[in-house]
Amino acid sequence: MENPQPMSRRATLGLGLALVFLAVLALTAIVVFWPADFGRDAGPSVSVFFGARTLPRETDLLLLAVIFGALGSFLHVAKSFATFAGNRALVDSWTWWYCLQPLVGMALAVVFYVMVRGGFLSSGASAADVSPFGLAGISGLAGMFSKQATDKLNELFSTMFSTAADGARADKPQPR
């Protein structure tokens, strides 16, 4: 097994700045898409971009799930990045993980949101009845713990739905 290449100073700086940009973008998007009328007469839509466009409440909630999934995943990625960069142990082979992990968190947050809206926690609730705080919490945690969640879901579904054909596949990747 070859030794991993340390990440160059320039690449480390670029990745760090990209992570800072992601955090600022996610926090700005939260402010923009947070329903301003929550807690009062929650209507069926939310005004965004300084009132220039109105989104249906359900679309707004879905966007919030995506944004909070990215923010939760960002927390995991930023902690990992800071730890490895601080210990001078950051290697090139992890670059794609740092880049793709926020997308994984976003996708997993959407899946969790759809499961919850589909009736696991509430059935028959309209979009106006959904608390953006609960949505933000579930989505953020799904993004932050996406590795553990996907590992546990893989374990669960592999156990529940395993077949004899799974072991017979010849094209499985082999560990080194």
Stockholm file with secondary structure:
# STOCKHOLM 1.0

chainA/1-176         MENPQPMSRRATLGLGLALVFLAVLALTAIVVFWPADFGRDAGPSVSVFFGARTLPRETDLLLLAVIFGALGSFLHVAKSFATFAGNRALVDSWTWWYCLQPLVGMALAVVFYVMVRGGFLSSGASAADVSPFGLAGISGLAGMFSKQATDKLNELFSTMFSTAADGARADKPQPR
#=GR chainA/1-176 SS CCCCCBCCHHHHHHHHHHHHHHHHHHHHHHHHHSCTTTTSSCCSEEEETTTTEEEEHHHHHHHHHHHHHHHHHHHHHHHHHHHHHHTTCCBGGGHHHHHHHHHHHHHHHHHHHHHIIIIISCSSCCGGGSCHHHHHHHHHHHHHTHHHHHHHHHHHHHHHTCCHHHHHCSCCCCCC
#=GC SS_cons         CCCCCBCCHHHHHHHHHHHHHHHHHHHHHHHHHSCTTTTSSCCSEEEETTTTEEEEHHHHHHHHHHHHHHHHHHHHHHHHHHHHHHTTCCBGGGHHHHHHHHHHHHHHHHHHHHHIIIIISCSSCCGGGSCHHHHHHHHHHHHHTHHHHHHHHHHHHHHHTCCHHHHHCSCCCCCC
//
